[in-house]
Structures are given as structure tokens and as C-alpha cells.
Amino acid sequence: MHIVITDSGLGGLSVCAHLIHLLKNYSVPENSDQISFNIKISYINAVPSNDKGYNKMSGMKEQIKTFEKIISNSVRLLSPDNIFVACGTLSVLLDNLALRADKSFKINGIVNIGIQLLVKKLKTNPGAKAIIMATPTTINNKTFHKELLNNGISENQIVEQSCPNLANEISNDPVGVVVGKQIKHWVKNSLKKFNGTTKDHLIIFLGCTHYGYHENIFKMAFINEGFQKITVLNPNYTAAEKLKNYVLDNQIKNLVFKNRFLIKFLSPYEIPENEIITLNKLITPISPETSKALKNPKIVPELLND
């Protein structure tokens, strides 16, 4: 079995790390090439270059073309059974990919998981209000807004806040000082759109996988604004749980579980040292194996082949 986890950067490593942490209850991870491994996890950084992220592209047409190219090359090079898009920005592009018609592999995104979490929580707490913190691409796409309304959630229960460049700042701030200030800034901005009081139950949805690394800072920022009843929804955990169940169900079904798996980190370009330092600090407590893979990347420029 070969699972690919991909993101427009390194935020999705959180999903990868949590998945490996869960699988350790069932298997012993390794980072060396051995043909006996029956579970392979490849993390693919789907950004074309260090200075050309998706939120800096000219528009959706360029985003779709770039992402489709990387997914197509990933399928050609790796032959995965399952591709999981651990990225809000890229998940909202999935319906536009021609590759969705290819039945040789499964491909799903984290946005659908997030929508399910939000709908369930808001229906369980009809008096609550949701604040969705996400990237400009995710917010501008309106996927969350449309799906929540389609599921019977009231318009006045939804606040959406775009956080430009926050994901990049999270990847480049090992201490977290700059990130803390930026999160407070975007929290204050979100509350300018908020039609309620500090007595309301707030459901804070982290709509970018990077944001999950600092969910406590988000929560404290809202507490410092006077809110006490706060629920933070981090879909990274649920995504990892679903992938774990997929792995275990498949292995039990095929009776080939060998208690070991291989982890690889692939990128079309070399990751800057500062990002590696920052992400290792964030993911090592969850999964040292994921950190080791990040520190020993496989640079694959062929991911960008036309």
C-alpha cells in the first residue's frame, strides 16, 4: 500500500506526523529502503518553487494547472493507492482536476472533513457561531460558506477570516513570536465581522493545516478578547484518524500487515534551512520519524515535468 499526503508547503506534515503517531500502535516505523515494507507514506511538497506559492499565483487557472501537473507526475512516479490532499488551499481545487476521472487511485481532500466537523458541531450547538480562519484562496473559493448554508447552517452563524501569508510565517518562525502577533492581528480582524457578544459559544475552525501547529495561540487570542466558551476544531487530527482507519482496514482485508512502513519526503526544490528547523521543532514531539524524513528529503524536479 502506498499513501501520498500532499500540501502546498509543509503544513500537511502535521497530518503525516499524527498518522504515523497513530500507526505506531500497530507497527514499527523505519526510514531505510527495504522491499519488505508493505506500507509506504510519501509526503509531497506540492509548491513548484520556494518563491511561488499558490496564494501568490495569478489566479485559479494557474493554480489548477500547477497542482494537476504535480499530481499527475506523482501518480506516474509513485503509483499511489491513495492521495490525500492535506491542504485547504489545494482541496478546494480538486473538483476542477481532470485527474478525478482516473480510478486507479483514490484522491480526497481535507476540506470535506472540515465541513463535516463544522456542520456536526454547529448542529449540536445551534446557538454557537463559527469563525473560519483560512488562506485567501480557501476563503475566496467560498466552499465552506456554500456547504455550510447547503447543510442548513444559518448565515449569521458564519464568519470567515482570510489570513494572508500566515502559513508562510508559521513555517519560518521557530520561536513563534512573529506568528503570535500575526494570529492576534487576524483574530481581531475576524471579530470586526462578528455579530454577537463575548458570551457566545465560539467555534474556531483552523482551515489551513499550518494553523494546527499553533492552535493554542489561536485559542488564547480569543480568550484574551474576552471569550470563555471556545471550541477549536483542528481537522488535522480527524484526517490522520481517517487515514489510519483506511490503512488498517485495507491491511486486515488483504491479510498482509507486516508491522512496518516507510516514510519519504519529496519536494521539487530544496526546502530552506529555516523552514526545516522550524518544522522539526513543531513535529518532532509528535513523530520523530516524520522529522527524520524531512531532514533527509528526496529532491524530485520531475514533479514539475509537463
TIVEX-277612 format. One record per residue (C-alpha): x, y, z. Coordinates in steps of 0.25 Angstrom, whole numbers, plus 5000, padded with zeros to 4 digits. Each point is the difference from the previous one (the first is absolute). Layout:
<nodes>
XYZ
...
</nodes>
This chain:
<nodes>
500050005000
500550144996
499450125006
500450144995
499750125009
500250144993
499950145004
500350144994
501250005010
500349945013
498750015008
499549864996
501249945007
499150025012
499149904994
501149914996
500650015014
498749975007
499749884991
501449945003
499850025015
498749924999
500649894991
501149985010
499049935009
500049894989
501350014993
501550045001
500450114991
501350004992
500650104991
500949914992
499749944986
499649855002
499149924990
499349945012
499250125003
498649994997
499550145004
500750124994
499750145003
500550114991
499850145004
500150094988
500250155001
499150054988
500650144999
500850024987
501050095006
500450075013
499650134995
498749964992
498949955010
498649984995
499550135007
501050084992
499549944987
499350084989
498749935003
499249875000
500449964986
501550005004
499749935013
499249894993
501149984989
501150005010
499349905010
499549914989
501449994995
500649965013
498949905003
500249944986
501549985002
499849955014
499149894994
500949974989
501349995009
499449945013
498749924995
499350035013
498749935005
499550125007
500350154999
499650095012
500050154998
500450055014
499850154996
498850095000
500550084988
500249884991
498849925005
499150114994
500649984986
499749855000
498750004993
500750074988
501049904998
499949914988
500749895008
498849985008
499549904989
501249915002
499549885008
501449945002
500150085013
499250075011
500150155002
499450085011
500250135007
499950055014
499050114997
498849895000
500549955013
500050155005
498650024995
499549885007
500650045013
499450144999
498649954996
500049905012
500550105010
499050114996
498849914999
500449945014
500150155005
499050084992
500350135008
501549994997
500750094990
501149944991
501350094996
500749934989
501550044999
500649974987
500950044988
499550104989
499849894990
499149925009
499250125005
499850064986
499549864995
498850015009
500049845001
499850005015
498950125000
499249934989
500149865006
499650055014
498850074994
499649884992
500049925013
499150095007
500950095008
499650145001
500750114993
500250085014
500749885006
501250014990
501150105000
501249984990
501450065002
501149994990
501450005006
500950044988
501549955002
499749945014
500449864995
501350044995
500350085013
499749875008
501049924991
501150115002
499850035015
500749905009
499850085012
498550044997
500150155004
499650054986
499049904999
499350035013
499950154996
499449964987
499049915005
499550115010
499950094989
499149914991
499249965013
499750155002
499650024985
499149885001
499350065012
499750124992
499049924991
499549935013
498550035003
499949955014
500550015014
501249945008
499049915007
499749934987
500649864998
501150014989
500449894991
501450034994
500349924988
501449994995
499950004985
501449994997
500949885004
501150095005
499150075010
499849875008
501550015004
499650125009
498549975003
500350045015
500450144995
498750024993
499249955012
500850105009
499850114990
498549995001
500049985015
500850135001
498950074993
499049965011
499449874994
500049885010
499149894993
500949964989
500149884991
501249984991
499849914988
501349954994
499749904988
501549955000
499649915011
498849944993
500749994987
501149925007
499049915007
499349974986
501349974993
500349905012
498749934998
500249994985
501449945002
499549905011
498749964992
500849984988
501149925007
499049915007
499249984988
501249954992
500749935012
501450064996
500250095012
501549985003
500150105011
501050104993
499950124991
500950094992
499950155001
500650094989
499950164998
500150044986
500150154994
500250064986
501150095007
500850015012
499350045013
500750125006
500749975013
499250095008
498749934997
500649875003
500550055014
498650065002
499249874996
500949915007
499850075013
498549994998
499949864995
501149925008
499149995012
498949944992
500849914991
501650005000
499849914988
499450114992
501150095004
501049914995
499449994987
499950154999
501550015003
500349904989
499250044988
499949954986
500150114991
499249974987
499950114990
499349904991
498750035008
500050134991
500149934987
499050044989
</nodes>
